[in-house]
C-alpha cells in the first residue's frame, strides 16, 4: 500500500526495572521511586485514583489482592477504601492499615476485591503526615482521574499533571497473557519546509507474559501499514517507540496508532490498544507574513529596547516579518491632520512603546515578540504579493498587488493599506542638517539588569548615535486602507489591485518641514485587511524596482523576440531558461510568486521582475 512508502519507524528499547514483586501483575506502574509530594502537614487527606472500567476489562473475574501505596513521608491514621466513585459517601470496602512508611508500602488486603465488568474502581487511602507534601504522586499525563478529599475542610481538590501512587496487584486463573496498551500521543506540527514528523509514544505490558515483540499499525487518510518492534518488556514494564511519517499533502491529518499483535498473536483486548493524534504540515504558499505596527517616540526612553527586539526578530524571520515603526508626538510623526497619518493607530494605545500584531494582538515589543511571531507565522487564508514601481520623475509610486484566497468566500470585504517606510535614518545626519535626539533609559545601566541592552547601554541618556529602520512616512491612502474587494470571492482565483500615490518629500509636524526623505531607502509594506474582523490576513514588503540594485526596466528599444532568458525565484534559484518567441507569456512560470527574469540579446542584458 502507498502508506508503506511514506512511513518509517524505529524502536527505542527500554527495560524497566521492577521491585521485589516484579512478577505481580499490577494495574499501574508508577515507577520505583516516589517522585513528588502533595499536601500540607498535620491535615488528614484521602487520596483517590480511579481505575476505569475499560482499563479493568481484561481483568474481569480476577481479584485485587494487594495494594502498593507510595508516600513521600511517614503517615499515621491510615485507612484504605474501595468505591465505585471517589465522591460517593458509601464504601464498597474499608480496611484499617494504621501507618505507612516513607517510600513504597505493599499491603495485603484482608478481603480480596473482585473486578466486575463495566464498573470503575476508585481506590483511596486516608492518612495524616507530620510533614508537608506527604501524599506521593507520579508526574505525567494519565487518563485515570485522581482527586483528594481534605477531611478537615470537607472539600475536594484535584491533582493535575500526575496520579497518586496507588498500584493494584491482581491475581486470578484467567489473567491476560499477551496484553499491551498504548499511551496517548501529542499532536505534531511541522515547521515550514519540513516534510516529516516524528511521533514518540509508550506501550505498557499489562499481561502476565513478558513481551518480546509487538506490532503497531498506523492509519493515515484511510491507508494503513504495520511495523513489528522487537523489545524486552517484562511484566509491568513499558517501552517507548518512535514513528516518523512523511508528508503526502499539506493540512492536518488524523493518525491512528494501534497495537495489533503481541508476541506474534492477536491482542484479545483492543479497547486500550489504539490512540489518535493529529499531524499538521503547513502550506508555505499560505504562510502569513506577520505585520507589527509599533507606536514609538523620540521622547520614549524605553523605545530603544522595543526597536532592538523588532530588529532582532526581523533578522531571524527575514521577509516573513514586517515591522512598521510609527513615531508619535515628535518631529518624525506625520501631522495627524494628513490623511495618511496614524491617528487611528495612536487611539489603540495609552503609551509607547506599544504595538499591534496583525491588528489582532496589542502588546509591548519585548522578548514575548518571538513567541507571538511564531504563533502568527502560520498558514492563513490569503496569499498576497506586490511589486512597486517609480514613475518617470520619481514623484509617485505605483504598487501592483496580486492576492487570492484559499477558499470561496461570500460577502467578502477586504481593504488594503500601503505603509511607506524608510530605512537607515540617522539620529544625526550632518549632510541634511537633521538631528533626532532619542531618549535612552538604558544608558550606563541606570535601569538595573533590564538596561543591559546591546548597543544602547554605552550611549548617552539622550543620544543621536543610532540608526532607524522601517520608519513610517505614512499609511496610504489611510490607516484603514482602500476597498479592494466587496462581494463574493472564488477560492484560488487571482485578484489584482493597483494603487498610485504621491511620495512626500518631507514629514510635516506642527507646520514645519523636519525630514528630507531619502528615496533610495524607501520601501512599501502592503497589508490586506479583513474589514469584518479588522485583522490583517497577510502582508508583503516590496522595494521600488528602479531603486533595486541590479534591476533595470526594459527599454522600449529592447525587443524580446529571439532573446535568451533565465527565470529565477526571488531568492535567486534558477528555475527555467530558454529562448523567447515574442513576449513574457512564452515563459512557463512554475508556481505563484515573485520572479526575476534576465534577458540577453546582441550583447545587451536586461532584468525585470514578474509576478504570477
C-alpha positions in Angstrom: 0.0 0.0 0.0 1.1 3.6 -0.6 1.5 4.4 3.0 4.4 2.0 3.3 6.4 4.4 1.2 5.8 7.3 3.5 6.2 5.7 6.9 9.3 4.7 8.8 9.5 3.6 12.4 12.1 2.7 14.9 12.0 1.4 18.5 13.9 3.0 21.4 14.4 -0.1 23.6 13.8 0.2 27.3 13.9 -2.4 30.0 12.0 -1.2 33.1 13.4 -2.1 36.5 10.9 -3.6 38.8 10.7 -4.2 42.6 10.9 -7.4 44.5 7.3 -8.1 43.5 8.3 -7.9 39.8 6.0 -10.8 38.6 3.0 -9.5 40.4 0.6 -8.2 37.7 -0.2 -4.6 38.6 -2.8 -2.4 37.1 -0.5 0.6 37.1 3.2 1.1 37.3 4.2 4.4 38.9 8.0 3.9 39.0 10.4 2.6 41.5 10.8 6.0 43.3 8.1 8.3 44.8 8.9 11.4 42.8 6.6 14.1 44.0 4.7 15.1 47.2 1.4 16.8 47.8 -0.5 18.3 50.7 0.0 20.2 54.0 1.3 19.0 57.3 -0.9 17.7 60.1 -4.0 17.5 57.9 -6.0 14.4 57.1 -6.2 13.7 53.4 -7.9 10.9 51.5 -6.2 10.4 48.1 -8.0 8.5 45.4 -7.1 7.3 41.9 -9.8 5.8 39.6 -9.2 2.7 37.6 -11.7 3.0 34.7 -13.9 0.1 33.6 -12.2 0.0 30.1 -8.8 -0.4 31.8 -10.1 -3.2 34.0 -11.9 -5.1 31.2 -9.0 -7.6 30.6 -9.0 -8.5 34.3 -12.8 -9.1 34.9 -13.2 -12.1 37.2 -9.7 -11.6 38.8 -9.2 -10.2 42.3 -7.2 -7.3 43.7 -5.3 -8.9 46.5 -2.7 -6.3 47.3 -2.1 -2.6 47.1 1.1 -0.8 46.7 1.0 2.8 48.1 3.8 5.3 47.7 4.2 8.2 50.1 6.8 11.0 50.4 6.8 11.0 54.2 5.7 8.7 57.1 2.0 8.6 57.6 -0.4 7.8 60.5 -4.1 7.1 60.9 -4.2 5.2 57.7 -7.3 3.5 56.2 -7.8 2.2 52.6 -11.1 2.4 50.7 -12.7 0.9 47.6 -15.6 2.8 45.9 -17.5 2.9 42.6 -16.8 6.6 42.6 -14.4 8.6 44.7 -17.1 11.1 45.7 -19.6 8.5 46.8 -20.2 8.6 50.5 -20.6 4.8 50.7 -17.6 2.5 50.7 -17.5 -0.9 49.0 -14.6 -1.9 51.2 -12.7 -0.3 54.1 -9.7 -1.6 56.0 -7.5 -0.1 58.7 -3.8 0.0 58.0 -2.5 2.3 60.8 0.8 3.5 59.4 2.7 4.0 56.1 6.5 4.4 55.8 8.3 6.8 53.5 8.6 5.2 50.0 6.6 2.2 48.7 4.4 0.1 51.0 2.9 -3.2 49.9 -0.3 -4.1 51.7 -2.1 -7.5 51.5 -5.9 -7.0 51.7 -7.7 -8.9 54.4 -10.5 -9.4 51.8 -9.5 -9.5 48.1 -11.8 -7.4 45.9 -13.2 -8.9 42.7 -13.1 -6.9 39.4 -16.6 -6.7 38.0 -17.4 -6.0 34.3 -18.3 -2.4 33.3 -17.6 -0.9 36.8 -15.0 1.7 37.7 -13.0 1.1 40.9 -11.8 4.2 42.9 -9.1 3.2 45.4 -8.0 5.6 48.1 -6.2 5.9 51.4 -6.7 8.3 54.3 -3.6 9.5 56.1 -2.1 12.3 58.1 1.5 13.5 57.7 3.7 15.4 60.2 5.5 16.9 57.2 4.1 18.7 54.2 4.0 17.1 50.7 3.4 13.7 52.2 1.0 12.2 49.6 3.1 10.6 46.9 2.3 11.1 43.2 3.9 10.3 39.9 4.0 13.2 37.4 2.9 12.8 33.9 -0.2 12.5 31.7 -2.7 9.9 32.9 -6.3 9.4 31.7 -7.4 8.0 35.0 -8.8 10.5 37.4 -7.0 11.4 40.6 -8.6 13.5 43.4 -8.1 14.1 47.1 -10.6 14.8 49.9 -9.4 17.2 52.5 -11.1 15.8 55.7 -10.6 18.9 57.9 -12.3 21.2 55.5 -14.8 18.7 53.9 -13.7 19.7 50.5 -12.3 18.1 47.3 -9.1 19.0 45.4 -8.0 17.6 42.0 -4.5 16.6 41.2 -3.4 17.8 37.8 -0.3 16.7 35.9 0.1 13.4 37.7 -1.5 10.4 39.5 -1.4 9.4 43.2 1.0 6.5 43.8 -1.6 3.7 44.2 -0.9 0.4 42.4 -3.3 -2.6 42.5 -2.0 -6.1 42.3 -4.3 -8.6 40.6 -4.4 -12.4 40.8 -6.7 -15.0 39.1 -6.8 -18.1 37.0 -7.5 -16.4 33.7 -5.3 -13.4 33.6 -4.5 -12.0 30.2 -1.2 -13.4 28.8 -0.3 -11.0 26.0 -1.9 -7.7 26.9 -0.3 -4.4 25.8 -1.9 -1.0 26.0 -0.7 2.2 24.3 -0.4 5.6 25.9 -1.6 8.9 24.5 0.4 10.8 21.8 0.8 14.5 21.4 -0.3 16.3 18.2 2.6 17.3 16.0 3.0 20.3 13.6 5.9 20.5 11.2 7.8 23.8 10.7 7.7 25.3 7.3 9.9 23.4 4.8 9.9 20.3 7.0 8.4 17.2 5.3 8.4 14.7 8.1 7.1 14.4 11.7 8.2 12.0 14.4 5.6 10.7 17.0 7.1 9.2 20.2 4.9 7.1 22.5 5.0 4.4 25.1 3.4 1.0 25.3 2.7 -0.8 28.6 2.8 -4.5 29.4 -0.4 -5.3 31.2 -0.3 -9.1 30.7 1.2 -12.0 32.6 3.8 -12.7 29.9 7.0 -10.8 29.2 6.8 -9.1 25.7 9.5 -9.8 23.1 7.7 -8.1 20.2 4.6 -6.1 19.4 3.2 -4.9 16.1 2.0 -1.3 15.5 -0.4 -0.5 12.7 -0.6 3.2 11.6 -3.6 4.5 9.7 -3.3 7.8 7.8 -6.0 9.1 5.4 -7.6 5.7 5.2 -4.4 3.8 4.4 -2.6 1.5 6.8 0.8 0.0 7.3 2.3 -2.1 10.1 5.7 -2.5 11.7 6.8 -5.1 14.2 9.1 -3.9 17.0 11.5 -6.2 19.0 11.7 -5.4 22.7 12.4 -6.8 26.1 9.4 -5.7 28.2 8.9 -7.5 31.5 5.6 -7.9 33.3 4.5 -4.4 34.4 7.2 -2.9 32.1 6.9 -0.3 29.4 8.8 0.6 26.2 9.0 3.7 24.2 8.6 3.8 20.4 9.3 6.3 17.7 7.5 6.6 14.4 8.4 9.0 11.5 5.7 10.0 9.0 6.4 11.8 5.7 4.1 14.4 4.1 1.9 13.5 1.2 -0.1 16.7 1.3 -0.5 19.9 3.3 -3.0 20.2 6.0 -4.0 18.4 9.2 -4.4 14.7 9.2 -5.6 12.3 12.0 -3.2 9.4 12.6 -4.3 6.3 14.5 -1.7 4.1 16.1 -2.9 0.6 17.1 -1.2 -2.3 18.9 -2.4 -5.2 16.7 -0.3 -8.1 17.9 1.7 -9.0 20.9 4.4 -11.8 20.9 3.1 -12.7 17.4 -0.5 -13.3 18.4 -3.5 -11.0 18.3 -4.1 -8.9 21.4 -7.6 -10.0 22.5 -8.3 -6.7 24.4 -8.3 -4.0 21.7 -10.2 -1.3 23.7 -6.9 0.1 25.1 -4.7 -0.6 22.0 -5.4 2.5 19.9 -4.7 6.2 20.2 -5.2 9.1 17.8 -3.1 12.2 17.2 -3.0 14.9 14.6 -0.2 15.7 12.3 -0.1 19.1 10.5 2.1 20.1 7.6 1.9 23.8 6.9 1.5 25.0 3.4 4.3 27.6 2.8 2.3 29.1 0.0 -0.2 30.5 2.5 2.2 31.3 5.3 1.4 34.6 6.9 3.9 37.4 6.8 3.5 39.0 10.2 2.9 42.7 10.4 3.8 44.7 13.5 2.7 48.3 13.7 4.6 50.0 16.5 3.9 53.2 18.3 7.3 54.8 19.3 8.7 58.2 20.0 12.0 60.2 20.5 10.7 61.1 23.9 10.2 57.5 25.0 13.2 56.2 26.9 12.1 52.6 26.7 11.6 52.6 23.0 15.2 51.7 22.1 14.5 48.3 23.8 11.5 47.8 21.6 13.4 48.8 18.5 16.1 46.3 19.3 13.6 43.5 19.7 11.9 44.2 16.4 15.3 44.4 14.6 16.4 41.0 16.1 13.1 39.3 15.2 13.5 40.8 11.6 17.0 39.2 11.4 15.5 35.8 12.3 12.4 35.8 10.2 13.5 38.0 7.3 10.7 38.7 4.8 8.2 36.8 7.0 8.3 39.7 9.5 7.3 43.2 8.6 7.8 45.9 11.3 6.4 49.4 10.9 7.9 52.0 13.3 5.3 54.8 13.7 6.5 57.9 15.6 4.1 59.5 17.9 4.0 63.2 19.1 7.6 64.0 17.9 9.0 65.7 14.8 9.2 62.4 12.9 5.5 61.8 13.2 3.3 62.8 10.2 0.9 65.7 11.1 -2.3 64.0 12.3 -4.3 66.3 10.0 -2.9 64.4 7.0 -5.0 61.5 5.6 -2.0 59.2 5.6 -1.1 59.9 9.2 -1.5 57.4 12.1 -4.2 58.9 14.4 -6.2 55.7 14.3 -3.1 53.7 15.5 -2.4 56.1 18.4 -6.0 55.6 19.5 -5.3 52.0 20.4 -2.5 52.8 22.8 -2.0 54.7 26.1 1.8 55.0 25.8 4.9 53.8 24.0 6.4 51.5 23.2 3.3 49.6 22.1 2.4 47.7 19.1 -0.4 45.8 17.3 0.4 42.4 15.7 -1.7 41.9 12.5 -4.1 44.4 14.2 -5.2 41.5 16.3 -2.9 41.4 19.3 -2.0 44.5 21.3 1.2 44.2 23.2 4.6 45.7 24.0 7.6 44.7 21.8 9.5 42.6 24.4 11.0 39.2 24.3 7.5 37.9 24.0 7.6 39.0 20.4 9.4 35.9 19.3 6.6 33.7 20.7 3.9 35.9 19.2 5.6 36.0 15.8 6.0 32.2 15.8 2.3 31.7 16.7 1.2 34.2 14.0 3.6 32.9 11.3 1.2 30.1 10.3 -0.9 29.3 7.2 -3.5 31.9 6.7 -6.4 32.2 4.3 -4.9 34.6 1.8 -1.7 34.9 -0.3 -0.5 38.5 -1.1 2.4 39.6 -3.3 3.2 43.1 -4.5 5.6 44.9 -6.8 6.4 48.6 -6.6 7.4 51.0 -9.4 8.5 54.6 -9.6 7.0 56.9 -12.2 9.3 58.7 -14.7 10.3 61.6 -12.5 10.3 59.6 -9.2 7.5 61.7 -7.7 4.9 58.8 -7.5 5.0 55.2 -6.6 2.6 52.6 -8.1 2.0 49.4 -6.1 0.6 46.4 -8.0 -0.9 43.8 -5.7 -1.9 40.3 -6.5 -3.9 38.3 -4.0 -6.1 35.2 -3.7 -7.9 33.2 -1.1 -7.6 29.6 -0.1 -11.4 29.0 -0.2 -14.6 30.5 -1.6 -16.0 33.3 0.4 -19.4 35.1 0.3 -19.8 38.8 1.0 -16.1 39.3 1.3 -14.9 42.7 2.5 -11.2 43.5 2.2 -9.2 46.7 2.3 -5.5 47.3 1.5 -3.2 49.7 3.2 0.3 50.7 1.9 2.9 51.7 4.5 5.6 53.9 3.0 8.8 53.2 5.1 12.3 54.5 5.1 15.5 52.7 6.3 18.8 53.9 7.5 17.5 57.2 9.0 20.4 58.5 11.2 19.8 60.2 14.5 22.2 62.9 13.3 22.6 63.5 9.6 25.1 66.3 9.1 24.6 66.3 5.3 20.9 67.1 5.7 21.3 69.1 8.9 18.8 66.9 10.7 19.0 65.9 14.4 16.6 63.4 16.1 17.7 63.1 19.8 16.4 59.8 21.2 15.8 59.4 25.0 17.6 56.3 26.3 16.7 54.8 29.7 19.3 52.0 29.2 22.3 54.4 29.5 25.1 53.3 31.9 23.0 50.6 33.4 20.8 53.1 35.3 17.8 50.8 34.9 19.4 47.8 36.5 19.6 44.4 34.8 17.0 45.5 32.3 19.4 48.1 30.9 21.9 45.5 29.6 20.7 46.3 26.0 23.3 45.7 23.3 24.3 48.9 21.6 22.4 51.2 24.0 23.9 50.8 27.4 27.0 52.7 26.2 25.1 55.5 24.6 24.1 58.8 26.3 20.8 59.3 28.1 19.8 61.4 25.1 21.6 60.3 22.0 21.7 60.9 18.3 24.2 58.0 17.8 21.8 55.5 16.3 20.1 54.5 13.0 16.3 53.9 12.5 14.9 51.2 10.3 11.3 50.8 8.9 10.5 54.4 9.8 6.8 55.1 8.8 6.3 58.1 6.5 2.6 57.4 6.0 -0.2 54.8 5.6 -1.8 55.3 2.1 -4.5 56.2 1.4 -5.2 56.0 5.2 -4.6 53.7 8.1 -8.0 52.0 7.3 -6.9 51.3 3.7 -8.7 51.4 0.4 -11.5 48.9 -0.5 -10.2 46.2 -2.8 -13.0 43.5 -2.6 -16.7 43.9 -1.9 -18.7 40.7 -2.7 -18.1 37.0 -3.3 -14.6 35.6 -3.8 -13.7 32.4 -5.7 -11.0 30.3 -3.9 -7.7 30.3 -5.7 -8.8 32.9 -8.2 -6.4 35.8 -8.5 -7.4 39.4 -7.9 -5.3 42.4 -8.8 -5.3 45.9 -7.4 -3.2 48.9 -8.4 -2.6 52.0 -6.3 -0.6 55.1 -7.1 0.3 57.8 -4.5 2.4 60.9 -4.3 5.6 60.4 -2.3 6.1 63.1 0.3 9.4 64.9 0.1 9.4 65.6 3.9 7.5 64.9 7.1 5.5 67.8 8.5 4.9 68.3 12.2 3.4 71.4 13.5 3.7 73.1 10.1 7.5 72.6 10.0 9.4 70.5 7.5 11.6 68.3 9.6 12.9 65.4 7.5 14.1 65.2 3.9 13.2 61.7 2.6 16.0 59.6 1.0 14.2 57.9 -1.8 17.0 55.3 -2.1 15.9 53.8 1.2 12.1 53.7 0.7 10.1 50.6 0.5 6.3 49.8 0.8 4.8 47.2 3.2 1.3 46.4 2.0 -1.3 44.7 4.1 -4.6 43.0 3.3 -7.3 43.8 5.9 -10.4 41.8 6.6 -12.8 44.6 7.3 -15.3 42.3 9.2 -12.8 41.4 11.9 -10.4 44.3 11.5 -7.5 41.8 11.3 -4.7 41.8 8.8 -4.7 38.4 6.9 -1.4 38.9 5.2 1.3 41.4 4.3 4.1 41.9 1.8 7.1 44.2 1.6 8.4 45.5 -1.8 11.1 47.9 -2.8 10.7 50.2 -5.8 12.2 48.4 -8.8 14.1 51.3 -10.2 15.9 51.6 -6.8 16.8 47.9 -6.5 20.4 47.0 -7.2 20.8 45.1 -10.5 17.2 45.6 -11.6 16.6 47.8 -14.6 13.4 48.4 -16.5 13.2 47.1 -20.1 13.8 49.9 -22.6 11.5 50.4 -25.5 14.2 49.6 -27.9 14.8 46.1 -26.4 12.8 43.5 -28.3 12.1 40.2 -26.6 11.7 38.1 -29.7 14.6 35.7 -30.0 16.3 36.7 -26.7 17.6 34.1 -24.3 16.1 34.2 -20.8 16.8 32.8 -17.3 14.0 32.7 -14.8 14.9 33.0 -11.1 12.9 32.9 -7.9 13.0 35.9 -5.6 15.6 34.0 -3.6 17.9 33.6 -6.6 17.2 30.0 -7.5 17.3 29.2 -11.3 14.0 27.5 -12.3 13.7 28.0 -16.1 15.8 29.1 -19.1 15.4 29.1 -22.9 14.6 31.4 -25.9 11.5 33.6 -26.1 9.4 33.7 -29.2 8.0 37.1 -28.7 6.8 38.0 -25.1 7.0 37.2 -21.4 3.9 35.0 -21.9 6.3 32.5 -23.6 7.9 31.8 -20.2 6.4 28.9 -18.2 6.2 30.1 -14.6 6.1 27.0 -12.2 4.1 28.5 -9.3 2.6 31.7 -8.0 5.0 34.3 -6.6 7.6 36.9 -7.5 10.3 36.1 -10.1 13.3 37.8 -11.7 13.8 37.4 -15.5 17.3 38.1 -17.0 17.2 38.5 -20.8 20.2 38.8 -23.1 20.3 39.6 -26.8 23.1 41.0 -29.0 25.3 41.7 -26.1 22.5 43.7 -24.3 21.3 42.4 -20.9 18.1 43.4 -19.3 16.5 42.3 -16.0 12.9 42.7 -14.9 10.6 41.4 -12.2 7.4 39.5 -13.0 4.6 38.2 -10.7 2.3 35.3 -11.3 
